[in-house]
Amino acid sequence: MTPPRSVGRPLTENQQQVLQWAAYGLSNAQIGRQMYLSEDTVKSHAARAYAKLGAHDRAHAVALAAQQNLIDLKPVTDKWAQQDAGLGEEVGR
């Protein structure tokens, strides 16, 4: 197993936020709504974050970011924060 790469270039604030929302299970469209960005812009931030982290996919990027303390994996427990994040929405809505 290859150890995680440390980020050569730091992630931007938007890249970190995209990964944070991804860690909560939000889709790119949901992340875009939370961040007031288009889905394409979210995809761009995610792709750049993956490249900086050396990640193969979304789950790998989230894991690497968490290992490097770039995001927090604590569950969202506040009811209002969950609603704001769309975490109570059904898949496919």
PDB file as gemmi writes it, atoms N, CA and C in Angstrom:
CRYST1    1.000    1.000    1.000  90.00  90.00  90.00 P 1                      
ATOM      1  N   MET A   1       0.845  -1.181   0.000  1.00  0.00           N  
ATOM      2  CA  MET A   1       0.000   0.000   0.000  1.00  0.00           C  
ATOM      3  C   MET A   1       0.888   1.242   0.000  1.00  0.00           C  
ATOM      4  N   THR A   2       0.584   2.160  -0.876  1.00  0.00           N  
ATOM      5  CA  THR A   2       1.348   3.388  -0.976  1.00  0.00           C  
ATOM      6  C   THR A   2       0.866   4.373   0.074  1.00  0.00           C  
ATOM      7  N   PRO A   3       1.800   4.984   0.828  1.00  0.00           N  
ATOM      8  CA  PRO A   3       1.367   5.968   1.818  1.00  0.00           C  
ATOM      9  C   PRO A   3       0.800   7.200   1.129  1.00  0.00           C  
ATOM     10  N   PRO A   4      -0.096   7.911   1.812  1.00  0.00           N  
ATOM     11  CA  PRO A   4      -0.691   9.098   1.188  1.00  0.00           C  
ATOM     12  C   PRO A   4       0.359  10.157   0.910  1.00  0.00           C  
ATOM     13  N   ARG A   5       0.204  10.825  -0.242  1.00  0.00           N  
ATOM     14  CA  ARG A   5       1.080  11.941  -0.580  1.00  0.00           C  
ATOM     15  C   ARG A   5       0.647  13.139   0.224  1.00  0.00           C  
ATOM     16  N   SER A   6       1.618  13.910   0.662  1.00  0.00           N  
ATOM     17  CA  SER A   6       1.211  15.181   1.242  1.00  0.00           C  
ATOM     18  C   SER A   6       0.989  16.136   0.080  1.00  0.00           C  
ATOM     19  N   VAL A   7       0.141  17.072   0.288  1.00  0.00           N  
ATOM     20  CA  VAL A   7      -0.219  17.988  -0.777  1.00  0.00           C  
ATOM     21  C   VAL A   7       0.987  18.868  -1.092  1.00  0.00           C  
ATOM     22  N   GLY A   8       1.464  18.799  -2.351  1.00  0.00           N  
ATOM     23  CA  GLY A   8       2.565  19.646  -2.776  1.00  0.00           C  
ATOM     24  C   GLY A   8       2.118  21.094  -2.860  1.00  0.00           C  
ATOM     25  N   ARG A   9       0.960  21.284  -3.470  1.00  0.00           N  
ATOM     26  CA  ARG A   9       0.332  22.602  -3.520  1.00  0.00           C  
ATOM     27  C   ARG A   9      -0.897  22.514  -2.645  1.00  0.00           C  
ATOM     28  N   PRO A  10      -1.068  23.471  -1.765  1.00  0.00           N  
ATOM     29  CA  PRO A  10      -2.230  23.380  -0.874  1.00  0.00           C  
ATOM     30  C   PRO A  10      -3.539  23.466  -1.650  1.00  0.00           C  
ATOM     31  N   LEU A  11      -4.523  22.802  -1.107  1.00  0.00           N  
ATOM     32  CA  LEU A  11      -5.863  22.892  -1.692  1.00  0.00           C  
ATOM     33  C   LEU A  11      -6.423  24.285  -1.448  1.00  0.00           C  
ATOM     34  N   THR A  12      -7.179  24.771  -2.417  1.00  0.00           N  
ATOM     35  CA  THR A  12      -7.854  26.050  -2.212  1.00  0.00           C  
ATOM     36  C   THR A  12      -8.999  25.838  -1.229  1.00  0.00           C  
ATOM     37  N   GLU A  13      -9.528  26.931  -0.735  1.00  0.00           N  
ATOM     38  CA  GLU A  13     -10.664  26.840   0.184  1.00  0.00           C  
ATOM     39  C   GLU A  13     -11.846  26.132  -0.490  1.00  0.00           C  
ATOM     40  N   ASN A  14     -12.104  26.480  -1.752  1.00  0.00           N  
ATOM     41  CA  ASN A  14     -13.212  25.840  -2.466  1.00  0.00           C  
ATOM     42  C   ASN A  14     -12.961  24.346  -2.659  1.00  0.00           C  
ATOM     43  N   GLN A  15     -11.748  23.956  -2.962  1.00  0.00           N  
ATOM     44  CA  GLN A  15     -11.439  22.535  -3.125  1.00  0.00           C  
ATOM     45  C   GLN A  15     -11.664  21.788  -1.816  1.00  0.00           C  
ATOM     46  N   GLN A  16     -11.251  22.376  -0.708  1.00  0.00           N  
ATOM     47  CA  GLN A  16     -11.479  21.745   0.595  1.00  0.00           C  
ATOM     48  C   GLN A  16     -12.969  21.651   0.896  1.00  0.00           C  
ATOM     49  N   GLN A  17     -13.721  22.697   0.601  1.00  0.00           N  
ATOM     50  CA  GLN A  17     -15.156  22.676   0.872  1.00  0.00           C  
ATOM     51  C   GLN A  17     -15.854  21.616   0.027  1.00  0.00           C  
ATOM     52  N   VAL A  18     -15.457  21.487  -1.230  1.00  0.00           N  
ATOM     53  CA  VAL A  18     -16.047  20.460  -2.091  1.00  0.00           C  
ATOM     54  C   VAL A  18     -15.793  19.080  -1.492  1.00  0.00           C  
ATOM     55  N   LEU A  19     -14.568  18.830  -1.043  1.00  0.00           N  
ATOM     56  CA  LEU A  19     -14.262  17.525  -0.446  1.00  0.00           C  
ATOM     57  C   LEU A  19     -15.002  17.327   0.870  1.00  0.00           C  
ATOM     58  N   GLN A  20     -15.160  18.409   1.635  1.00  0.00           N  
ATOM     59  CA  GLN A  20     -15.899  18.296   2.899  1.00  0.00           C  
ATOM     60  C   GLN A  20     -17.339  17.891   2.630  1.00  0.00           C  
ATOM     61  N   TRP A  21     -17.996  18.556   1.681  1.00  0.00           N  
ATOM     62  CA  TRP A  21     -19.372  18.205   1.348  1.00  0.00           C  
ATOM     63  C   TRP A  21     -19.446  16.800   0.759  1.00  0.00           C  
ATOM     64  N   ALA A  22     -18.451  16.431  -0.036  1.00  0.00           N  
ATOM     65  CA  ALA A  22     -18.415  15.073  -0.600  1.00  0.00           C  
ATOM     66  C   ALA A  22     -18.319  14.040   0.513  1.00  0.00           C  
ATOM     67  N   ALA A  23     -17.562  14.361   1.554  1.00  0.00           N  
ATOM     68  CA  ALA A  23     -17.429  13.442   2.692  1.00  0.00           C  
ATOM     69  C   ALA A  23     -18.774  13.214   3.370  1.00  0.00           C  
ATOM     70  N   TYR A  24     -19.668  14.202   3.302  1.00  0.00           N  
ATOM     71  CA  TYR A  24     -21.005  14.066   3.871  1.00  0.00           C  
ATOM     72  C   TYR A  24     -21.952  13.344   2.925  1.00  0.00           C  
ATOM     73  N   GLY A  25     -21.465  12.999   1.741  1.00  0.00           N  
ATOM     74  CA  GLY A  25     -22.269  12.216   0.821  1.00  0.00           C  
ATOM     75  C   GLY A  25     -23.075  13.009  -0.180  1.00  0.00           C  
ATOM     76  N   LEU A  26     -22.828  14.312  -0.293  1.00  0.00           N  
ATOM     77  CA  LEU A  26     -23.583  15.119  -1.237  1.00  0.00           C  
ATOM     78  C   LEU A  26     -23.106  14.885  -2.661  1.00  0.00           C  
ATOM     79  N   SER A  27     -24.032  14.966  -3.588  1.00  0.00           N  
ATOM     80  CA  SER A  27     -23.704  14.875  -5.016  1.00  0.00           C  
ATOM     81  C   SER A  27     -23.089  16.196  -5.462  1.00  0.00           C  
ATOM     82  N   ASN A  28     -22.523  16.212  -6.657  1.00  0.00           N  
ATOM     83  CA  ASN A  28     -21.969  17.459  -7.189  1.00  0.00           C  
ATOM     84  C   ASN A  28     -23.045  18.537  -7.301  1.00  0.00           C  
ATOM     85  N   ALA A  29     -24.243  18.157  -7.715  1.00  0.00           N  
ATOM     86  CA  ALA A  29     -25.333  19.124  -7.829  1.00  0.00           C  
ATOM     87  C   ALA A  29     -25.690  19.705  -6.451  1.00  0.00           C  
ATOM     88  N   GLN A  30     -25.758  18.854  -5.436  1.00  0.00           N  
ATOM     89  CA  GLN A  30     -26.068  19.325  -4.081  1.00  0.00           C  
ATOM     90  C   GLN A  30     -24.958  20.227  -3.556  1.00  0.00           C  
ATOM     91  N   ILE A  31     -23.709  19.853  -3.812  1.00  0.00           N  
ATOM     92  CA  ILE A  31     -22.577  20.681  -3.388  1.00  0.00           C  
ATOM     93  C   ILE A  31     -22.667  22.045  -4.060  1.00  0.00           C  
ATOM     94  N   GLY A  32     -22.978  22.045  -5.338  1.00  0.00           N  
ATOM     95  CA  GLY A  32     -23.121  23.301  -6.062  1.00  0.00           C  
ATOM     96  C   GLY A  32     -24.167  24.200  -5.437  1.00  0.00           C  
ATOM     97  N   ARG A  33     -25.294  23.620  -5.038  1.00  0.00           N  
ATOM     98  CA  ARG A  33     -26.346  24.421  -4.395  1.00  0.00           C  
ATOM     99  C   ARG A  33     -25.856  24.988  -3.063  1.00  0.00           C  
ATOM    100  N   GLN A  34     -25.116  24.207  -2.304  1.00  0.00           N  
ATOM    101  CA  GLN A  34     -24.604  24.669  -1.015  1.00  0.00           C  
ATOM    102  C   GLN A  34     -23.592  25.798  -1.175  1.00  0.00           C  
ATOM    103  N   MET A  35     -22.777  25.705  -2.232  1.00  0.00           N  
ATOM    104  CA  MET A  35     -21.690  26.661  -2.428  1.00  0.00           C  
ATOM    105  C   MET A  35     -22.032  27.755  -3.441  1.00  0.00           C  
ATOM    106  N   TYR A  36     -23.249  27.715  -3.978  1.00  0.00           N  
ATOM    107  CA  TYR A  36     -23.680  28.683  -4.997  1.00  0.00           C  
ATOM    108  C   TYR A  36     -22.756  28.643  -6.218  1.00  0.00           C  
ATOM    109  N   LEU A  37     -22.461  27.424  -6.655  1.00  0.00           N  
ATOM    110  CA  LEU A  37     -21.616  27.191  -7.826  1.00  0.00           C  
ATOM    111  C   LEU A  37     -22.351  26.279  -8.791  1.00  0.00           C  
ATOM    112  N   SER A  38     -21.954  26.312 -10.049  1.00  0.00           N  
ATOM    113  CA  SER A  38     -22.529  25.374 -11.008  1.00  0.00           C  
ATOM    114  C   SER A  38     -21.954  23.982 -10.745  1.00  0.00           C  
ATOM    115  N   GLU A  39     -22.666  22.984 -11.210  1.00  0.00           N  
ATOM    116  CA  GLU A  39     -22.182  21.611 -11.055  1.00  0.00           C  
ATOM    117  C   GLU A  39     -20.847  21.430 -11.770  1.00  0.00           C  
ATOM    118  N   ASP A  40     -20.668  22.062 -12.924  1.00  0.00           N  
ATOM    119  CA  ASP A  40     -19.399  21.973 -13.655  1.00  0.00           C  
ATOM    120  C   ASP A  40     -18.243  22.577 -12.860  1.00  0.00           C  
ATOM    121  N   THR A  41     -18.507  23.676 -12.154  1.00  0.00           N  
ATOM    122  CA  THR A  41     -17.467  24.296 -11.329  1.00  0.00           C  
ATOM    123  C   THR A  41     -17.105  23.382 -10.168  1.00  0.00           C  
ATOM    124  N   VAL A  42     -18.096  22.743  -9.575  1.00  0.00           N  
ATOM    125  CA  VAL A  42     -17.827  21.778  -8.496  1.00  0.00           C  
ATOM    126  C   VAL A  42     -16.958  20.648  -9.025  1.00  0.00           C  
ATOM    127  N   LYS A  43     -17.296  20.132 -10.204  1.00  0.00           N  
ATOM    128  CA  LYS A  43     -16.499  19.057 -10.808  1.00  0.00           C  
ATOM    129  C   LYS A  43     -15.067  19.507 -11.045  1.00  0.00           C  
ATOM    130  N   SER A  44     -14.891  20.740 -11.462  1.00  0.00           N  
ATOM    131  CA  SER A  44     -13.557  21.278 -11.702  1.00  0.00           C  
ATOM    132  C   SER A  44     -12.749  21.365 -10.407  1.00  0.00           C  
ATOM    133  N   HIS A  45     -13.382  21.890  -9.350  1.00  0.00           N  
ATOM    134  CA  HIS A  45     -12.697  21.964  -8.045  1.00  0.00           C  
ATOM    135  C   HIS A  45     -12.324  20.563  -7.562  1.00  0.00           C  
ATOM    136  N   ALA A  46     -13.242  19.624  -7.728  1.00  0.00           N  
ATOM    137  CA  ALA A  46     -12.989  18.250  -7.288  1.00  0.00           C  
ATOM    138  C   ALA A  46     -11.832  17.644  -8.075  1.00  0.00           C  
ATOM    139  N   ALA A  47     -11.829  17.803  -9.387  1.00  0.00           N  
ATOM    140  CA  ALA A  47     -10.769  17.229 -10.226  1.00  0.00           C  
ATOM    141  C   ALA A  47      -9.406  17.803  -9.862  1.00  0.00           C  
ATOM    142  N   ARG A  48      -9.359  19.096  -9.599  1.00  0.00           N  
ATOM    143  CA  ARG A  48      -8.079  19.712  -9.218  1.00  0.00           C  
ATOM    144  C   ARG A  48      -7.623  19.212  -7.846  1.00  0.00           C  
ATOM    145  N   ALA A  49      -8.571  19.030  -6.940  1.00  0.00           N  
ATOM    146  CA  ALA A  49      -8.224  18.496  -5.614  1.00  0.00           C  
ATOM    147  C   ALA A  49      -7.704  17.072  -5.742  1.00  0.00           C  
ATOM    148  N   TYR A  50      -8.354  16.247  -6.573  1.00  0.00           N  
ATOM    149  CA  TYR A  50      -7.901  14.867  -6.774  1.00  0.00           C  
ATOM    150  C   TYR A  50      -6.467  14.865  -7.275  1.00  0.00           C  
ATOM    151  N   ALA A  51      -6.177  15.719  -8.242  1.00  0.00           N  
ATOM    152  CA  ALA A  51      -4.831  15.774  -8.818  1.00  0.00           C  
ATOM    153  C   ALA A  51      -3.797  16.188  -7.771  1.00  0.00           C  
ATOM    154  N   LYS A  52      -4.131  17.193  -6.986  1.00  0.00           N  
ATOM    155  CA  LYS A  52      -3.199  17.662  -5.959  1.00  0.00           C  
ATOM    156  C   LYS A  52      -2.946  16.587  -4.909  1.00  0.00           C  
ATOM    157  N   LEU A  53      -3.981  15.814  -4.581  1.00  0.00           N  
ATOM    158  CA  LEU A  53      -3.851  14.773  -3.562  1.00  0.00           C  
ATOM    159  C   LEU A  53      -3.275  13.468  -4.119  1.00  0.00           C  
ATOM    160  N   GLY A  54      -3.299  13.316  -5.429  1.00  0.00           N  
ATOM    161  CA  GLY A  54      -2.887  12.051  -6.035  1.00  0.00           C  
ATOM    162  C   GLY A  54      -3.956  10.983  -5.868  1.00  0.00           C  
ATOM    163  N   ALA A  55      -5.215  11.418  -5.827  1.00  0.00           N  
ATOM    164  CA  ALA A  55      -6.331  10.500  -5.597  1.00  0.00           C  
ATOM    165  C   ALA A  55      -6.824   9.899  -6.906  1.00  0.00           C  
ATOM    166  N   HIS A  56      -7.347   8.680  -6.801  1.00  0.00           N  
ATOM    167  CA  HIS A  56      -7.870   7.967  -7.959  1.00  0.00           C  
ATOM    168  C   HIS A  56      -9.345   8.252  -8.209  1.00  0.00           C  
ATOM    169  N   ASP A  57     -10.073   8.589  -7.141  1.00  0.00           N  
ATOM    170  CA  ASP A  57     -11.503   8.841  -7.253  1.00  0.00           C  
ATOM    171  C   ASP A  57     -11.968   9.647  -6.047  1.00  0.00           C  
ATOM    172  N   ARG A  58     -13.262   9.884  -5.985  1.00  0.00           N  
ATOM    173  CA  ARG A  58     -13.866  10.716  -4.944  1.00  0.00           C  
ATOM    174  C   ARG A  58     -13.607  10.168  -3.534  1.00  0.00           C  
ATOM    175  N   ALA A  59     -13.866   8.887  -3.344  1.00  0.00           N  
ATOM    176  CA  ALA A  59     -13.680   8.280  -2.018  1.00  0.00           C  
ATOM    177  C   ALA A  59     -12.218   8.338  -1.593  1.00  0.00           C  
ATOM    178  N   HIS A  60     -11.324   8.096  -2.534  1.00  0.00           N  
ATOM    179  CA  HIS A  60      -9.892   8.151  -2.251  1.00  0.00           C  
ATOM    180  C   HIS A  60      -9.487   9.577  -1.874  1.00  0.00           C  
ATOM    181  N   ALA A  61     -10.005  10.567  -2.582  1.00  0.00           N  
ATOM    182  CA  ALA A  61      -9.693  11.967  -2.281  1.00  0.00           C  
ATOM    183  C   ALA A  61     -10.180  12.344  -0.883  1.00  0.00           C  
ATOM    184  N   VAL A  62     -11.392  11.924  -0.536  1.00  0.00           N  
ATOM    185  CA  VAL A  62     -11.927  12.210   0.803  1.00  0.00           C  
ATOM    186  C   VAL A  62     -11.048  11.555   1.867  1.00  0.00           C  
ATOM    187  N   ALA A  63     -10.666  10.306   1.641  1.00  0.00           N  
ATOM    188  CA  ALA A  63      -9.822   9.602   2.613  1.00  0.00           C  
ATOM    189  C   ALA A  63      -8.472  10.291   2.782  1.00  0.00           C  
ATOM    190  N   LEU A  64      -7.852  10.656   1.673  1.00  0.00           N  
ATOM    191  CA  LEU A  64      -6.546  11.317   1.751  1.00  0.00           C  
ATOM    192  C   LEU A  64      -6.658  12.684   2.426  1.00  0.00           C  
ATOM    193  N   ALA A  65      -7.691  13.437   2.096  1.00  0.00           N  
ATOM    194  CA  ALA A  65      -7.887  14.753   2.717  1.00  0.00           C  
ATOM    195  C   ALA A  65      -8.104  14.612   4.221  1.00  0.00           C  
ATOM    196  N   ALA A  66      -8.845  13.601   4.626  1.00  0.00           N  
ATOM    197  CA  ALA A  66      -9.075  13.368   6.060  1.00  0.00           C  
ATOM    198  C   ALA A  66      -7.776  12.969   6.756  1.00  0.00           C  
ATOM    199  N   GLN A  67      -6.998  12.109   6.117  1.00  0.00           N  
ATOM    200  CA  GLN A  67      -5.722  11.685   6.705  1.00  0.00           C  
ATOM    201  C   GLN A  67      -4.780  12.864   6.905  1.00  0.00           C  
ATOM    202  N   GLN A  68      -4.893  13.843   6.031  1.00  0.00           N  
ATOM    203  CA  GLN A  68      -4.018  15.018   6.104  1.00  0.00           C  
ATOM    204  C   GLN A  68      -4.666  16.172   6.876  1.00  0.00           C  
ATOM    205  N   ASN A  69      -5.790  15.874   7.547  1.00  0.00           N  
ATOM    206  CA  ASN A  69      -6.520  16.862   8.355  1.00  0.00           C  
ATOM    207  C   ASN A  69      -6.936  18.083   7.550  1.00  0.00           C  
ATOM    208  N   LEU A  70      -7.266  17.858   6.280  1.00  0.00           N  
ATOM    209  CA  LEU A  70      -7.748  18.942   5.435  1.00  0.00           C  
ATOM    210  C   LEU A  70      -9.262  19.074   5.513  1.00  0.00           C  
ATOM    211  N   ILE A  71      -9.924  18.002   5.917  1.00  0.00           N  
ATOM    212  CA  ILE A  71     -11.371  18.003   6.126  1.00  0.00           C  
ATOM    213  C   ILE A  71     -11.670  17.274   7.425  1.00  0.00           C  
ATOM    214  N   ASP A  72     -12.874  17.457   7.911  1.00  0.00           N  
ATOM    215  CA  ASP A  72     -13.314  16.856   9.169  1.00  0.00           C  
ATOM    216  C   ASP A  72     -14.364  15.795   8.861  1.00  0.00           C  
ATOM    217  N   LEU A  73     -14.166  14.593   9.362  1.00  0.00           N  
ATOM    218  CA  LEU A  73     -15.117  13.517   9.108  1.00  0.00           C  
ATOM    219  C   LEU A  73     -16.144  13.343  10.214  1.00  0.00           C  
ATOM    220  N   LYS A  74     -16.204  14.287  11.141  1.00  0.00           N  
ATOM    221  CA  LYS A  74     -17.226  14.207  12.179  1.00  0.00           C  
ATOM    222  C   LYS A  74     -18.590  14.277  11.509  1.00  0.00           C  
ATOM    223  N   PRO A  75     -19.519  13.451  11.961  1.00  0.00           N  
ATOM    224  CA  PRO A  75     -20.850  13.482  11.344  1.00  0.00           C  
ATOM    225  C   PRO A  75     -21.568  14.793  11.652  1.00  0.00           C  
ATOM    226  N   VAL A  76     -22.420  15.181  10.731  1.00  0.00           N  
ATOM    227  CA  VAL A  76     -23.261  16.359  10.953  1.00  0.00           C  
ATOM    228  C   VAL A  76     -24.406  15.903  11.842  1.00  0.00           C  
ATOM    229  N   THR A  77     -24.439  16.402  13.068  1.00  0.00           N  
ATOM    230  CA  THR A  77     -25.458  15.952  14.011  1.00  0.00           C  
ATOM    231  C   THR A  77     -26.540  16.997  14.233  1.00  0.00           C  
ATOM    232  N   ASP A  78     -26.258  18.238  13.922  1.00  0.00           N  
ATOM    233  CA  ASP A  78     -27.242  19.281  14.099  1.00  0.00           C  
ATOM    234  C   ASP A  78     -28.347  19.135  13.050  1.00  0.00           C  
ATOM    235  N   LYS A  79     -29.590  19.056  13.498  1.00  0.00           N  
ATOM    236  CA  LYS A  79     -30.728  18.844  12.598  1.00  0.00           C  
ATOM    237  C   LYS A  79     -30.796  19.913  11.510  1.00  0.00           C  
ATOM    238  N   TRP A  80     -30.565  21.168  11.872  1.00  0.00           N  
ATOM    239  CA  TRP A  80     -30.674  22.257  10.894  1.00  0.00           C  
ATOM    240  C   TRP A  80     -29.527  22.177   9.896  1.00  0.00           C  
ATOM    241  N   ALA A  81     -28.343  21.828  10.366  1.00  0.00           N  
ATOM    242  CA  ALA A  81     -27.205  21.694   9.453  1.00  0.00           C  
ATOM    243  C   ALA A  81     -27.458  20.559   8.469  1.00  0.00           C  
ATOM    244  N   GLN A  82     -28.077  19.477   8.932  1.00  0.00           N  
ATOM    245  CA  GLN A  82     -28.396  18.364   8.044  1.00  0.00           C  
ATOM    246  C   GLN A  82     -29.384  18.800   6.971  1.00  0.00           C  
ATOM    247  N   GLN A  83     -30.398  19.556   7.369  1.00  0.00           N  
ATOM    248  CA  GLN A  83     -31.379  20.032   6.390  1.00  0.00           C  
ATOM    249  C   GLN A  83     -30.724  20.983   5.396  1.00  0.00           C  
ATOM    250  N   ASP A  84     -29.877  21.889   5.887  1.00  0.00           N  
ATOM    251  CA  ASP A  84     -29.189  22.832   5.013  1.00  0.00           C  
ATOM    252  C   ASP A  84     -28.320  22.095   4.008  1.00  0.00           C  
ATOM    253  N   ALA A  85     -27.703  21.001   4.451  1.00  0.00           N  
ATOM    254  CA  ALA A  85     -26.805  20.237   3.585  1.00  0.00           C  
ATOM    255  C   ALA A  85     -27.558  19.308   2.651  1.00  0.00           C  
ATOM    256  N   GLY A  86     -28.861  19.138   2.882  1.00  0.00           N  
ATOM    257  CA  GLY A  86     -29.624  18.234   2.040  1.00  0.00           C  
ATOM    258  C   GLY A  86     -29.386  16.783   2.401  1.00  0.00           C  
ATOM    259  N   LEU A  87     -28.903  16.531   3.615  1.00  0.00           N  
ATOM    260  CA  LEU A  87     -28.582  15.159   4.004  1.00  0.00           C  
ATOM    261  C   LEU A  87     -29.820  14.330   4.283  1.00  0.00           C  
ATOM    262  N   GLY A  88     -30.959  14.944   4.428  1.00  0.00           N  
ATOM    263  CA  GLY A  88     -32.181  14.201   4.658  1.00  0.00           C  
ATOM    264  C   GLY A  88     -32.928  13.899   3.378  1.00  0.00           C  
ATOM    265  N   GLU A  89     -32.405  14.402   2.252  1.00  0.00           N  
ATOM    266  CA  GLU A  89     -33.088  14.207   0.970  1.00  0.00           C  
ATOM    267  C   GLU A  89     -32.932  12.768   0.483  1.00  0.00           C  
ATOM    268  N   GLU A  90     -33.932  12.313  -0.219  1.00  0.00           N  
ATOM    269  CA  GLU A  90     -33.849  10.978  -0.813  1.00  0.00           C  
ATOM    270  C   GLU A  90     -32.970  11.041  -2.050  1.00  0.00           C  
ATOM    271  N   VAL A  91     -32.314   9.951  -2.344  1.00  0.00           N  
ATOM    272  CA  VAL A  91     -31.494   9.877  -3.540  1.00  0.00           C  
ATOM    273  C   VAL A  91     -32.407   9.977  -4.746  1.00  0.00           C  
ATOM    274  N   GLY A  92     -31.982  10.753  -5.733  1.00  0.00           N  
ATOM    275  CA  GLY A  92     -32.741  10.888  -6.956  1.00  0.00           C  
ATOM    276  C   GLY A  92     -33.669  12.073  -6.984  1.00  0.00           C  
ATOM    277  N   ARG A  93     -33.759  12.793  -5.914  1.00  0.00           N  
ATOM    278  CA  ARG A  93     -34.627  13.983  -5.879  1.00  0.00           C  
ATOM    279  C   ARG A  93     -33.981  15.120  -6.591  1.00  0.00           C  
TER     280      ARG A  93                                                      
END                                                                             
